[in-house]
Amino acid sequence: MPERGAELSEGFYRELVAPVLQNRFPELAYAAARLGSGSDVLGLDDERSADHDFGCRLNLLLDQEGAALVVPVTSALEESLPESFRGWPVRFTVSWRPSAAVNADVATVADFASGRLGVDPTQPMGIVDWLCLTGQAVLEVVAGPVFHDGTRELSVVHEVLAWYPDDLWLYVMSAGWARLGQELPVVGRAGERGDEAGSRVIAARLARDIIHLAFLVERRWSPYPKWTGTALRQLPMGPDLADQLDRALSSPEWRPRQDGLAAAIELLAVRQASLGLPSARPAVTAFFDRPFLTPVGAVHEALWGAIADKEVRRLPKGVGSVEQWSDSVDVLSHPSRRMALRTVYGQWSTEALPAGSA
């Protein structure tokens, strides 16, 4: 692969698109960036990435007052750009559009962000709006390179989406620790019964939850599953955590599998404490008098107890964000479906749960 996607997009902008904009719309205030879908947005593209939806792609974003120029700018680029750039076609099909066209997508900042998130981040966001976001959706708005920014709104969106509000951060971390406590003991119980396949499946679920917690602790949005392992190793504790999870998931027996998960959880607790967040040591203890392990409830409870916002404390305890309670691709990858779930949070409450569930 001779050129990374971001480099190709930047060259496409500076050498072809920018001159057209300067000639046809010299007063236009816009941002030029490589955002949205694609491994190149995360800087993780390789030769395989070039087999579809790859090439001269660009996002041109306007403030809201420039909305009337979206169609004229799009038309000007279609009329003015050449057929190819650095050996790549300028007009090509993508998986969501079967007809060949210039892939310099023009939109307002608000429309582009709303299309990815399901909510407009240029306007105040509610508590449940935040919980219906996924890390991948946010990364599609903020993670890619920005080559030029003459707008007022894009930097504001980046600032808003930098991370959860503090009490919501505590809430989703508390939910993550609660999830670990629900299933870690049954890794050993299933293995003790000779059900190694069942034990492995539970361990894999826990590994996913541990990875998600690692991103939460580091205040980083997690990408979708294809890239979580790669991105995990870029976190400060990532390499050590990944080694323990590899140990757990590759073990043919339940005891070292359980031990690998427990070691990963201890690493989480240590890192959490080093950042001044509620934690506990040790973070894992015996499960009653059985030969199994479980996270200490003190971590989950301490995180919950540190939440000051009364509205956040009214949320269902232990549920967390939408990507903690659903793993359906057809839900998580559709902004409108995620945001339709906002009503569910309003219907749930700790009072409505069965006794002992909270």
C-alpha positions, -999 to 999 in steps of 0.1 A, spaced: 0 0 0 19 31 -12 -1 57 8 -21 58 40 -57 69 37 -53 101 57 -23 111 36 -43 105 4 -73 125 18 -51 154 28 -34 155 -6 -68 153 -23 -80 183 -3 -49 205 -7 -41 198 -43 -76 195 -58 -105 205 -36 -90 236 -19 -83 253 -52 -118 247 -64 -133 262 -32 -110 292 -34 -119 298 -70 -157 292 -67 -164 302 -31 -136 325 -19 -154 336 12 -166 302 23 -159 293 60 -155 255 61 -136 226 77 -119 199 57 -113 166 74 -113 128 70 -141 117 94 -169 91 94 -164 54 87 -132 37 76 -101 23 93 -81 52 79 -101 76 102 -85 58 132 -51 56 115 -54 18 114 -57 12 77 -35 -13 59 -34 -30 25 -66 -49 32 -84 -16 39 -80 -5 3 -104 -32 -11 -136 -12 -5 -148 23 5 -112 36 3 -97 64 -17 -101 101 -23 -125 107 6 -130 140 24 -155 157 47 -163 194 41 -182 209 70 -200 242 73 -215 262 102 -252 262 103 -255 296 85 -238 280 55 -264 253 51 -277 268 19 -243 262 3 -242 224 8 -257 217 -26 -239 244 -46 -205 233 -32 -213 196 -39 -222 205 -75 -191 226 -80 -168 197 -69 -186 173 -92 -182 197 -121 -146 207 -115 -126 178 -102 -106 155 -125 -112 118 -129 -82 106 -108 -57 117 -82 -24 99 -75 -37 69 -94 -69 67 -74 -103 74 -90 -120 106 -78 -155 94 -85 -162 59 -72 -189 38 -56 -191 30 -19 -210 3 -1 -238 27 8 -241 43 -26 -240 22 -58 -234 51 -82 -200 66 -88 -196 101 -74 -171 125 -58 -167 114 -22 -161 149 -7 -191 149 15 -205 183 22 -227 189 52 -232 212 82 -213 203 113 -246 197 131 -260 175 104 -228 154 100 -225 149 138 -262 141 142 -260 116 114 -233 97 133 -245 102 169 -282 104 166 -282 137 186 -269 172 178 -239 180 199 -240 216 190 -270 218 213 -271 208 250 -271 171 255 -291 153 281 -280 125 304 -297 98 285 -284 112 251 -249 105 264 -258 69 274 -271 62 240 -238 70 223 -212 44 214 -175 49 214 -173 42 177 -200 67 169 -181 94 187 -148 84 171 -164 88 137 -170 125 146 -138 134 165 -110 109 158 -100 117 122 -75 143 110 -87 178 104 -67 195 76 -83 229 78 -109 245 101 -125 278 94 -158 270 112 -169 280 147 -188 248 154 -164 219 148 -140 227 176 -170 231 199 -183 196 190 -148 182 196 -147 198 230 -182 186 239 -174 150 229 -140 149 245 -155 127 273 -185 119 294 -196 144 321 -178 133 353 -208 118 371 -218 98 340 -183 86 338 -185 72 373 -219 57 364 -208 37 334 -176 26 353 -197 14 382 -219 -5 358 -188 -21 343 -175 -34 376 -210 -47 385 -209 -67 352 -176 -83 362 -191 -94 396 -221 -111 379 -201 -135 358 -165 -140 370 -175 -167 396 -192 -188 370 -161 -192 348 -148 -216 374 -182 -231 381 -188 -241 345 -152 -254 342 -156 -275 374 -185 -292 358 -165 -301 328 -181 -275 306 -149 -259 292 -168 -245 262 -192 -227 285 -164 -215 307 -145 -201 277 -176 -183 264 -181 -166 298 -144 -157 300 -146 -141 265 -176 -120 276 -157 -109 307 -126 -101 286 -148 -78 265 -161 -61 296 -126 -57 310 -114 -41 278 -144 -17 278 -135 -7 314 -99 -1 304 -110 25 279 -133 40 305 -106 43 330 -83 60 305 -111 84 293 -108 70 258 -137 62 234 -135 25 224 -137 16 187 -159 -11 174 -148 -48 180 -126 -52 150 -102 -26 164 -106 -29 202 -77 -53 207 -54 -32 186 -64 1 203 -62 -16 238 -25 -21 234 -21 17 228 -34 24 263 -9 29 292 -19 -4 308 -29 -20 275 0 -43 268 0 -58 303 -38 -61 303 -38 -77 269 -12 -103 280 -33 -114 309 -64 -116 287 -45 -136 262 -35 -159 290 -71 -163 301 -85 -169 267 -59 -193 255 -60 -215 286 -74 -250 281 -83 -252 318 -106 -231 340 -82 -223 368 -55 -204 348 -84 -189 328 -99 -175 360 -65 -164 372 -58 -145 340 -91 -126 343 -84 -119 380 -50 -105 372 -64 -83 345 -90 -70 370 -63 -62 395 -44 -42 368 -76 -22 363 -79 -15 400 -43 -4 403 -46 20 373 -79 33 386 -64 41 420 -34 58 404 -57 82 387 -75 91 419 -106 71 411 -125 50 437 -109 15 438 -99 -13 461 -69 -36 467 -72 -65 464 -99 -61 438 -107 -98 436 -115 -121 465 -129 -156 471 -165 -164 461 -179 -175 495 -162 -208 504 -160 -221 468 -127 -223 448 -139 -194 425 -131 -157 424 -152 -126 423 -145 -88 422 -150 -71 456 -182 -52 456 -164 -22 472 -152 -9 438 -187 -9 422 -202 6 453 -175 33 457 -179 44 422 -217 46 426 -213 64 459 -191 91 444 -218 102 420 -231 136 432 -256 145 404 -291 136 416 -304 129 381 -276 105 374 -283 87 407 -319 82 395 -306 61 366 -310 23 369 -280 11 390 -257 -13 371 -272 -8 337 -247 17 322 -245 28 286 -263 12 256 -231 -6 246 -230 -22 280 -264 -37 278 -267 -45 241 -243 -62 218 -266 -61 187 -248 -47 157 -282 -37 142 -289 -16 173 -254 -1 181 -246 8 145 -278 27 138 -281 61 155 -318 64 153 -323 29 169 -299 38 197 -317 71 204 -351 54 203 -339 36 234 -339 68 254 -374 61 266 -363 28 281 -340 45 306 -370 66 317 -390 35 323 -363 18 344 -355 27 380 -338 10 409 -371 10 427 -388 -10 400 -361 -38 401 -366 -70 421 -353 -69 456 -316 -75 457 -311 -66 421 -297 -31 427 
